Amino acid sequence: MCRQLIENYLLLSQEDLHVWETNPEEFAAEEGGEAWKYSLRPCTGCLFLSLFHEYQLILSPVLISMLNESMGLIPPDDMNRIIKKDALYNAIGLAAFELLDEVDFDHWFSQVGENVDRFRNLPRLVGECGGKNYHWLHSSANVEHVVNSTLRGAFEYSGQKCSATSRLYVPSSLWKQIKEGLIEGMKQMKIGPVTDFDSFTSSVIDSRAYERITS
């Protein structure tokens, strides 16, 4: 099933490629939004990630095997293989947190950085900061905007997204106001069932996530 999802349903379409080339900001916004609700490829990504969380011990070797099989250069005119390799790298990116012990991402990033002048096109590579979407504030920052954005970044989706805010760097001149705003905002957050649209956040995805958070 892992192979089927990646090789048949996680592929970029011609329309995806066109949007990526002509309007990369729109492409990125769609990828990070709610496209999974109405588009097959993002929906496949969500399904793959859910399966990987549940069956990591079974699927990790499959993914690593597919990665080893894909190593090597691909002729620039072989779009079929390029698209399939992109889908595989996308899957690895989705499961990156669980693959830290199997894949040397630091080596990947350093190789790209050392050879960036040799690429005809910059490889599709996303590097996330260790703080997961840290907020670094300037002394001129709007306090209300900072508070609202930080609360949403940290607690939307119960914090279960790769861009969840988990670090905040604040000038001492603003800390008192921002701290008070964050505390008050957290008091007002409603935690409840996802069927209640007044709920700001709800439960985490499964018992494993809950145990990891509370351990």
TAQUIFEN-V360277 format. One record per pair of residues at least 24 apart in sequence whose ideal C-beta (glycine too) atoms are under 10 Angstrom apart, sorted by sequence separation. I is the first residue (numbers start at 1). J is the second residue. D is the distance in whole Angstrom. If there is no record, write none. Layout:
i=I j=J d=D
i=I j=J d=D
//
This chain:
i=15 j=39 d=10
i=67 j=91 d=9
i=146 j=170 d=8
i=16 j=41 d=7
i=63 j=88 d=8
i=66 j=91 d=8
i=67 j=92 d=6
i=13 j=39 d=9
i=66 j=92 d=9
i=13 j=40 d=9
i=132 j=159 d=9
i=143 j=170 d=10
i=13 j=41 d=7
i=63 j=91 d=7
i=64 j=92 d=9
i=133 j=161 d=9
i=146 j=174 d=8
i=150 j=178 d=8
i=154 j=182 d=9
i=11 j=40 d=10
i=12 j=41 d=7
i=63 j=92 d=6
i=132 j=161 d=9
i=133 j=162 d=8
i=141 j=170 d=9
i=10 j=40 d=9
i=11 j=41 d=7
i=96 j=126 d=9
i=132 j=162 d=7
i=133 j=163 d=4
i=135 j=165 d=6
i=141 j=171 d=8
i=147 j=177 d=8
i=151 j=181 d=9
i=155 j=185 d=9
i=9 j=40 d=6
i=10 j=41 d=6
i=93 j=124 d=9
i=97 j=128 d=10
i=132 j=163 d=7
i=133 j=164 d=6
i=134 j=165 d=7
i=135 j=166 d=10
i=136 j=167 d=9
i=137 j=168 d=7
i=139 j=170 d=9
i=140 j=171 d=9
i=143 j=174 d=6
i=146 j=177 d=9
i=147 j=178 d=6
i=150 j=181 d=9
i=151 j=182 d=7
i=155 j=186 d=8
i=9 j=41 d=7
i=10 j=42 d=9
i=59 j=91 d=10
i=63 j=95 d=7
i=67 j=99 d=9
i=93 j=125 d=9
i=96 j=128 d=8
i=132 j=164 d=6
i=133 j=165 d=5
i=134 j=166 d=7
i=135 j=167 d=7
i=136 j=168 d=8
i=137 j=169 d=6
i=139 j=171 d=4
i=142 j=174 d=10
i=146 j=178 d=6
i=147 j=179 d=9
i=150 j=182 d=7
i=154 j=186 d=9
i=11 j=44 d=9
i=93 j=126 d=6
i=132 j=165 d=7
i=133 j=166 d=7
i=134 j=167 d=4
i=135 j=168 d=5
i=136 j=169 d=5
i=137 j=170 d=5
i=138 j=171 d=7
i=139 j=172 d=9
i=141 j=174 d=7
i=143 j=176 d=10
i=144 j=177 d=9
i=147 j=180 d=9
i=148 j=181 d=8
i=151 j=184 d=10
i=152 j=185 d=10
i=158 j=191 d=9
i=9 j=43 d=8
i=10 j=44 d=5
i=89 j=123 d=9
i=90 j=124 d=8
i=128 j=162 d=6
i=129 j=163 d=10
i=131 j=165 d=8
i=132 j=166 d=5
i=133 j=167 d=8
i=134 j=168 d=7
i=135 j=169 d=7
i=136 j=170 d=9
i=137 j=171 d=6
i=139 j=173 d=6
i=140 j=174 d=9
i=143 j=177 d=5
i=144 j=178 d=10
i=147 j=181 d=4
i=148 j=182 d=10
i=151 j=185 d=5
i=155 j=189 d=7
i=9 j=44 d=4
i=10 j=45 d=6
i=60 j=95 d=8
i=63 j=98 d=9
i=64 j=99 d=8
i=67 j=102 d=9
i=89 j=124 d=7
i=93 j=128 d=9
i=97 j=132 d=10
i=128 j=163 d=8
i=131 j=166 d=6
i=132 j=167 d=7
i=134 j=169 d=7
i=135 j=170 d=8
i=136 j=171 d=10
i=139 j=174 d=7
i=143 j=178 d=6
i=146 j=181 d=8
i=147 j=182 d=6
i=150 j=185 d=9
i=151 j=186 d=7
i=8 j=44 d=9
i=9 j=45 d=9
i=59 j=95 d=8
i=63 j=99 d=7
i=67 j=103 d=7
i=89 j=125 d=8
i=90 j=126 d=10
i=126 j=162 d=9
i=130 j=166 d=10
i=131 j=167 d=4
i=138 j=174 d=9
i=146 j=182 d=9
i=147 j=183 d=10
i=155 j=191 d=9
i=158 j=194 d=10
i=10 j=47 d=10
i=86 j=123 d=10
i=89 j=126 d=10
i=130 j=167 d=9
i=131 j=168 d=9
i=137 j=174 d=7
i=141 j=178 d=8
i=143 j=180 d=9
i=144 j=181 d=7
i=147 j=184 d=8
i=148 j=185 d=7
i=151 j=188 d=9
i=6 j=44 d=8
i=9 j=47 d=8
i=10 j=48 d=7
i=60 j=98 d=7
i=64 j=102 d=5
i=86 j=124 d=6
i=129 j=167 d=8
i=131 j=169 d=9
i=137 j=175 d=9
i=143 j=181 d=6
i=147 j=185 d=6
i=151 j=189 d=7
i=5 j=44 d=6
i=6 j=45 d=10
i=9 j=48 d=9
i=52 j=91 d=8
i=56 j=95 d=8
i=59 j=98 d=9
i=60 j=99 d=7
i=63 j=102 d=8
i=64 j=103 d=7
i=85 j=124 d=10
i=4 j=44 d=10
i=5 j=45 d=9
i=63 j=103 d=9
i=57 j=98 d=10
i=60 j=101 d=9
i=61 j=102 d=9
i=137 j=178 d=8
i=160 j=201 d=10
i=5 j=47 d=7
i=6 j=48 d=7
i=45 j=87 d=10
i=48 j=90 d=9
i=49 j=91 d=9
i=52 j=94 d=7
i=53 j=95 d=8
i=56 j=98 d=5
i=60 j=102 d=6
i=158 j=200 d=10
i=159 j=201 d=8
i=5 j=48 d=5
i=44 j=87 d=9
i=48 j=91 d=6
i=52 j=95 d=5
i=56 j=99 d=9
i=60 j=103 d=10
i=135 j=178 d=10
i=158 j=201 d=5
i=160 j=203 d=10
i=51 j=95 d=10
i=53 j=97 d=10
i=76 j=120 d=8
i=156 j=200 d=8
i=157 j=201 d=8
i=158 j=202 d=6
i=160 j=204 d=6
i=45 j=90 d=7
i=49 j=94 d=5
i=52 j=97 d=10
i=53 j=98 d=7
i=76 j=121 d=9
i=155 j=200 d=7
i=156 j=201 d=7
i=157 j=202 d=9
i=158 j=203 d=7
i=159 j=204 d=8
i=160 j=205 d=6
i=1 j=47 d=9
i=2 j=48 d=7
i=5 j=51 d=8
i=41 j=87 d=9
i=44 j=90 d=10
i=45 j=91 d=8
i=48 j=94 d=6
i=49 j=95 d=7
i=52 j=98 d=7
i=155 j=201 d=5
i=158 j=204 d=5
i=1 j=48 d=9
i=5 j=52 d=10
i=44 j=91 d=9
i=48 j=95 d=8
i=52 j=99 d=9
i=154 j=201 d=10
i=157 j=204 d=9
i=158 j=205 d=8
i=45 j=93 d=10
i=46 j=94 d=9
i=152 j=200 d=9
i=157 j=205 d=9
i=2 j=51 d=7
i=41 j=90 d=9
i=45 j=94 d=6
i=49 j=98 d=10
i=151 j=200 d=9
i=160 j=209 d=7
i=1 j=51 d=7
i=2 j=52 d=8
i=159 j=209 d=10
i=158 j=209 d=9
i=158 j=210 d=10
i=2 j=55 d=9
i=160 j=213 d=10
i=1 j=55 d=9
i=159 j=213 d=8
i=158 j=213 d=9
i=2 j=58 d=9
i=6 j=62 d=9
i=2 j=59 d=5
i=6 j=63 d=8
i=1 j=59 d=9
i=2 j=60 d=10
i=2 j=61 d=10
i=3 j=62 d=7
i=7 j=66 d=9
i=31 j=90 d=10
i=2 j=62 d=5
i=3 j=63 d=9
i=6 j=66 d=7
i=1 j=62 d=9
i=2 j=63 d=7
i=3 j=65 d=9
i=17 j=79 d=9
i=2 j=65 d=10
i=3 j=66 d=7
i=2 j=66 d=8
i=14 j=79 d=10
i=97 j=162 d=8
i=17 j=83 d=8
i=96 j=162 d=8
i=12 j=79 d=10
i=16 j=83 d=10
i=94 j=162 d=9
i=11 j=80 d=9
i=14 j=83 d=10
i=17 j=86 d=10
i=93 j=162 d=9
i=12 j=82 d=9
i=13 j=83 d=9
i=12 j=83 d=6
i=11 j=83 d=5
i=12 j=84 d=10
i=10 j=83 d=10
i=11 j=84 d=7
i=10 j=84 d=9
i=12 j=86 d=6
i=11 j=86 d=8
i=12 j=87 d=7
i=7 j=83 d=10
i=8 j=84 d=9
i=10 j=86 d=9
i=11 j=87 d=5
i=7 j=84 d=6
i=10 j=87 d=4
i=6 j=84 d=8
i=9 j=87 d=9
i=10 j=88 d=8
i=12 j=90 d=8
i=8 j=87 d=9
i=11 j=90 d=9
i=7 j=87 d=7
i=10 j=90 d=6
i=6 j=87 d=5
i=7 j=88 d=8
i=10 j=91 d=6
i=5 j=87 d=9
i=6 j=88 d=6
i=6 j=89 d=10
i=6 j=90 d=8
i=7 j=91 d=10
i=10 j=94 d=9
i=3 j=88 d=10
i=6 j=91 d=5
i=5 j=91 d=8
i=6 j=92 d=9
i=2 j=91 d=8
i=28 j=126 d=10
i=20 j=124 d=9
i=12 j=124 d=10
i=32 j=161 d=9
i=32 j=162 d=10
i=32 j=163 d=8
i=54 j=205 d=9
i=53 j=205 d=7
i=54 j=206 d=7
i=56 j=208 d=9
i=53 j=206 d=7
i=54 j=208 d=8
i=50 j=205 d=8
i=53 j=208 d=7
i=49 j=205 d=9
i=50 j=206 d=9
i=53 j=209 d=8
//
